[in-house]
């Protein structure tokens, strides 16, 4: 896989890696893992909210009156 970054993105990544004492590759890989974890969490929260709304739709409707 080849990751193409803009000049600004590459500079920011290089600076972040230097500040953390890590390689640019490790910082990029960590960012990808964090992004995937947050996305999966968001999906789980959305599914749980949908279930709650379905299960308690009648009560929510009554509260809205």
C-alpha positions as CSV (number, residue, x, y, z in Angstrom):
1,X,0.0,0.0,0.0
2,X,1.2,3.5,-0.8
3,X,-0.1,6.4,1.2
4,X,0.0,9.7,-0.6
5,X,0.0,12.7,1.6
6,X,-0.1,16.4,0.8
7,X,3.0,18.4,1.7
8,X,1.1,19.8,4.7
9,X,0.0,16.4,5.9
10,X,3.5,15.0,5.5
11,X,5.0,17.9,7.5
12,X,2.4,17.5,10.2
13,X,3.0,13.8,10.4
14,X,6.8,14.3,10.5
15,X,6.5,16.9,13.3
16,X,4.1,14.7,15.3
17,X,6.4,11.7,15.0
18,X,9.4,13.8,16.1
19,X,7.5,15.1,19.1
20,X,6.5,11.6,20.1
21,X,9.9,10.1,19.4
22,X,8.3,7.6,17.0
23,X,8.5,6.8,13.3
24,X,6.1,8.4,10.9
25,X,4.9,4.9,10.0
26,X,4.1,4.1,13.7
27,X,2.3,7.4,14.1
28,X,0.2,6.8,11.0
29,X,-0.6,3.2,12.0
30,X,-1.7,4.4,15.4
31,X,-3.9,7.0,13.8
32,X,-5.5,4.4,11.6
33,X,-6.1,2.1,14.6
34,X,-7.7,4.9,16.6
35,X,-9.9,5.9,13.6
36,X,-11.1,2.4,13.2
37,X,-11.8,1.9,16.9
38,X,-13.8,5.2,17.1
39,X,-15.8,4.3,14.0
40,X,-16.6,0.8,15.4
41,X,-17.7,2.4,18.7
42,X,-19.9,5.0,16.9
43,X,-21.5,2.1,15.0
44,X,-22.2,0.2,18.2
45,X,-23.6,3.3,19.9
46,X,-25.9,4.0,16.9
47,X,-27.2,0.4,16.9
48,X,-27.8,0.5,20.6
49,X,-29.7,3.8,20.3
50,X,-31.8,2.4,17.5
51,X,-32.7,-0.6,19.7
52,X,-33.6,1.6,22.6
53,X,-35.8,3.8,20.4
54,X,-37.5,0.7,19.0
55,X,-38.1,-1.0,22.3
56,X,-39.3,2.1,24.1
57,X,-41.0,3.9,21.2
58,X,-44.4,3.9,23.0
59,X,-43.0,5.5,26.2
60,X,-40.9,8.0,24.2
61,X,-44.0,9.0,22.2
62,X,-46.0,9.5,25.4
63,X,-43.2,11.6,26.9
64,X,-43.2,13.8,23.8
65,X,-46.8,14.8,24.3
